[in-house]
Amino acid sequence: MEFNLLKQTALFLSCSILSGITIRLAISLALTHGILDKPGQHKQHKHSTPFIGGTGIFIALLIALCFLVADYPEHATKWLGLTVSAIIIFGMGFADDILQLNYKIRFIVQAIVVLIMSLASGVVLTDLGEILPGEPLALGFLAIPFTLFATIGSINAFNMIDGIDGLSGSIALTSLVLISITALIAGNPPDFIVATALAGGTTGFLFFNLRRRSQPQAKVFLGDNGSMLLGFLITWLLIDLSQGEQRAITPVTALWLFAIPLMDTISIMLRRIWQHKSPFEPDRNHFHHILLDAGYRVNDAIFTIVSIHLLFGIIGLAGLYLGIAEPIMLIGFLLLFSGYFYLSLRSWHLITALRYLHTLQGLIPTQSHGFFLGNYTPREAENLVRMLSQELRPSMNSLIHVIKNEESPDDEKNKYAVVVNIRLLDIDDKSMKTGIERFVTSTQQHINKQHGIQLRPFIERNPQNDRRLQNQGYFFRNRRMVNRQRSNQKLLIFEAMFDPDSISSTEHHSGSLD
């Protein structure tokens, strides 16, 4: 089959433009009719925002279907199945956004969609590739059930990573670009058309969803209508490309091209089960939450996650085109997943490492407010931690650090500092910052009144205001600052992170500093 790259470029550009126009019109309608995602619970955003990003993706798909019906009418049944299933998943997503459907209803509708995909369009997992020596591992009568399980899992995996502005769209665009490359190399124009159109639609959406200087907050969210639609369509493409005699990729390669959503979601669900919680209960332990807790700004977190996702995809394609055995690629994927799951169980270790990496990268940290308390004995510091935990945990995201200031052979003479850091979650809303500043002031007054403790707020040090550095040369000034920093290095003894969305104010934990 021949590719008309000029035609495909026009397809991408037209889908990008029409997606953007559709989303812009949908934003106006959503604001008029109150179709908005409101702040609250575990959500990061602070303003009501339209969740109609899926309209741009849907328009891009319709454009692709027009090309497919015109150029490949012999597969009319397949395109009809794609159209019907996309309409159902898109409509169900909108209903879920507005009505907050029960997860059982969502699963039933998703199962119907997958059955249409499998039975009407013939897009079904018939084998798992040569993950064992010899012939491909055929699924036989398990083909439909396994396709149901894999597709529903992928749809919800993609839906669950839609947690911060620009993340899900950027990951989708990365996967779609890689899928387009595989379809181009394999000579599969239909899937190339679908992937290219969806990449254009996603680009149009990201124009309104990614943060930038002129747009500090997303103007539109993908919503369940968009995230479920994109998750379904990407899964459709991966299954279609990985099956049949003329397959473009192996099933194992498909895992690498969808790596981050799968790893992150499965790790989170296993972690919740490990802790005897519902696997469908929302929390703040996704990879993007860990990056935010490590001080990354939203765009830095997106860049980091998408870079890792792209790296995994390139590894998968390199293994495919270099002829590396599928069992080896599968083992490599499982090893990476095991490592990530291990770190997700001990997220505080990962956060500490990410903070160090964040500093090495020279990235600008999120803004924060907080308090500093001076030298205390181990018992005094422990009591302070308990008291501050009770005061702060019901209020907002915060971290409490206990740092050893002075070392003594007698443990009772060791001196500790207690530091409270209140994170602003990378926001540019002046009213929110003002509110947190007021909270800091009122907390200072309350703790001083109730406990007789004077809290000192953080003060940014400006070397230009240090009179001891005046009249010194540039070389000596920098040398003095470096030496001072090294001589005053402290030992972090204890760190606790408190999230008001996931920790009840009535819970109290204590721990010894000894």
Beta strands, then each sheet from edge to edge (+ up, - down):
strand 1: 36-37
strand 2: 49-50
strand 3: 368-376
strand 4: 398-406
strand 5: 415-423
strand 6: 456-457
strand 7: 491-498
sheet 1: 1+ 2-
sheet 2: 6+ 3- 5+ 4- 7+
end
